Amino acid sequence: MARSSSSKRWLHERDKDPYVRDARARGYRGRAVAKLEEIDRRDGLLGPGLRVVDLGAAPGAWSQYASERVAPGGRVVATDILPMDPIPEVTFIQGDFRENDVAEAIRDAAGGRVDLVLSDMAPNMSGIDSVDQPASMLLAELAHELAIEMLEDDGTLLIKVFQGEGSDALLQTLRRDFRSVRVRKPQASRARSREVYMLARARKL
């Protein structure tokens, strides 16, 4: 089947993307690693011995980076509804974390409360904002709920959000539940995208 012009254009842009090239050269599974790495360097998210849960982890670039940064002594538990090829020192649980058995498996693998919850989750985009925005906000809210359940008292949540209806309300909710909340727009986030990352630290009791 011949590729459409839009598909060809996307492939051309991808191959020219410096973040794609850098990720490939360094052995990471996607350009998204640059976003986490930039935020980590700026805000000091990761370090040896930390326990991390990575939501929506496939194909695994964030889990790769996190596992390197928490060594020695740390732990990364990754989960996604999609399959993911194994990563050394990462425990992967396939399934929907809203389901009790999957959530229980994540808790068991983490060994209790964790220091950091990462969420780079996004829905399959339809291009219809009235459909995509509520779907993306639902994923962000679910990540927040799981973080409240699993984080240590001084724990951190990094969550992808698409600015639009519901995002300001989520920001206020995070400010209610955490002592420090910042919004980050990594350089690797495409300028035309409404994607930002909300960084919430020190969960309130």
C-alpha positions in Angstrom: 0.0 0.0 0.0 1.4 3.4 -0.9 2.0 5.8 1.9 -0.1 9.0 2.0 1.6 12.3 1.6 0.9 13.1 5.2 2.5 9.8 6.3 5.6 10.5 4.2 5.9 14.0 5.6 5.7 12.7 9.1 8.4 10.1 8.4 10.6 12.8 6.9 10.1 15.1 9.9 10.8 12.2 12.3 14.1 11.2 10.6 15.3 14.9 10.6 14.3 15.4 14.3 17.5 15.9 16.3 15.8 14.3 19.4 14.9 11.2 17.4 18.5 11.0 16.2 20.0 11.5 19.6 17.7 8.9 21.2 18.6 6.3 18.5 22.3 7.1 18.9 22.1 6.5 22.7 20.0 3.4 22.5 16.8 4.8 23.9 13.4 3.7 22.5 12.0 7.1 21.8 12.5 10.9 21.6 10.4 11.3 24.8 13.5 10.5 26.8 14.8 14.0 26.1 11.8 15.5 27.9 12.3 13.5 31.1 16.1 14.1 31.0 15.6 17.9 30.7 13.2 18.0 33.6 15.4 15.7 35.7 18.4 17.9 35.1 16.5 21.0 36.0 14.5 19.7 39.0 16.5 16.7 40.2 13.8 14.1 40.0 15.8 11.0 40.0 18.7 9.6 42.0 20.2 6.4 43.4 17.9 4.3 45.5 14.6 5.8 44.5 11.5 3.8 43.8 9.6 4.8 40.7 6.3 3.9 38.9 6.2 4.7 35.2 2.6 4.8 33.9 1.9 4.4 30.2 5.5 3.3 29.8 5.6 1.6 26.4 7.8 1.6 24.4 10.0 2.3 27.4 12.3 5.3 26.9 11.4 6.8 30.3 11.8 3.5 32.1 15.2 3.1 30.5 16.4 6.5 31.6 14.8 6.1 35.1 16.4 2.7 35.7 19.8 4.1 34.9 19.3 7.1 37.2 18.0 5.1 40.3 20.9 2.6 40.2 22.2 1.3 42.5 19.5 0.3 44.9 16.5 1.8 43.2 13.5 0.2 41.6 11.4 1.0 38.5 8.0 -0.5 37.9 6.6 0.2 34.5 3.0 -0.5 33.3 1.0 -0.1 30.1 -2.0 -1.6 28.4 0.4 -2.2 25.5 3.2 -4.8 25.5 6.7 -3.6 26.1 10.0 -5.4 25.4 12.0 -6.2 28.5 14.3 -3.6 30.0 17.1 -4.7 32.5 16.2 -3.8 36.1 12.7 -2.8 35.2 9.6 -4.7 36.3 6.9 -4.5 33.6 3.2 -5.1 34.3 0.9 -5.2 31.3 -2.7 -4.2 31.9 -5.0 -1.3 32.9 -3.9 0.0 36.3 -7.6 1.0 37.0 -8.3 -2.7 37.4 -7.8 -4.0 40.9 -5.5 -7.0 40.0 -3.2 -4.8 38.0 -3.1 -2.1 40.6 -2.3 -4.8 43.2 0.5 -6.2 41.0 2.0 -2.7 40.7 1.9 -2.2 44.5 3.5 -5.6 45.1 6.3 -5.0 42.5 7.0 -1.6 44.0 7.3 -3.1 47.5 5.1 -0.4 49.1 5.0 3.4 48.7 7.2 5.0 46.0 9.2 8.2 45.7 8.2 9.2 42.1 5.2 8.5 39.8 5.8 9.3 36.1 3.0 9.6 33.6 3.6 10.3 29.9 0.2 8.8 29.1 -1.8 10.1 26.2 -4.9 8.8 24.5 -5.0 7.7 20.8 -5.7 11.1 19.3 -8.6 11.5 16.9 -7.9 15.1 16.0 -11.3 16.1 17.4 -10.5 18.3 20.4 -13.9 17.7 22.1 -13.0 14.0 22.2 -9.2 14.1 22.7 -9.1 16.7 25.5 -11.5 14.9 27.9 -9.7 11.6 27.2 -6.3 13.1 28.0 -7.6 14.8 31.1 -9.0 11.5 32.3 -5.6 9.9 32.1 -4.0 12.7 33.9 -6.6 12.5 36.7 -6.1 8.8 37.0 -2.4 9.3 37.3 -3.0 11.8 40.1 -5.3 9.4 41.9 -2.7 6.6 41.8 0.0 9.0 42.9 -2.0 10.1 46.0 -2.4 6.4 46.9 1.2 5.3 46.3 3.5 8.2 47.0 5.6 8.7 50.1 4.7 11.9 52.0 7.6 13.7 50.3 7.0 12.0 46.9 6.8 13.6 43.5 4.4 13.3 40.5 5.4 14.2 36.9 2.4 14.1 34.7 1.8 15.0 31.0 -1.2 17.3 30.4 -2.6 18.9 27.3 -3.5 22.5 28.0 -7.2 23.1 27.5 -10.5 22.4 29.2 -9.9 20.8 32.5 -6.1 21.5 32.8 -6.5 24.6 35.0 -8.8 22.6 37.3 -6.2 19.8 37.6 -3.5 22.4 38.3 -5.6 23.7 41.3 -6.2 20.1 42.5 -2.4 19.4 42.5 -1.8 22.6 44.4 -4.3 21.4 47.0 -2.6 18.0 47.3 1.1 19.0 47.0 3.3 21.7 48.6 5.0 22.6 45.3 3.6 22.6 41.8 5.4 23.8 38.6 4.6 23.6 34.9 7.4 22.6 32.6 7.5 22.7 28.8 10.6 20.8 27.7 12.5 21.9 24.6 11.7 18.5 23.0 8.0 19.2 23.3 7.0 20.4 19.8 6.2 24.1 19.8 2.8 23.5 18.1 1.8 21.0 20.8 -0.3 22.0 23.8 1.6 19.4 25.8 3.1 20.4 29.1 4.3 18.6 32.2 3.0 19.3 35.7 5.5 18.6 38.4 4.0 18.2 41.8 6.3 17.7 44.8 5.9 16.9 48.5 2.5 15.3 48.9 0.5 16.9 51.6 -0.9 14.7 54.4 
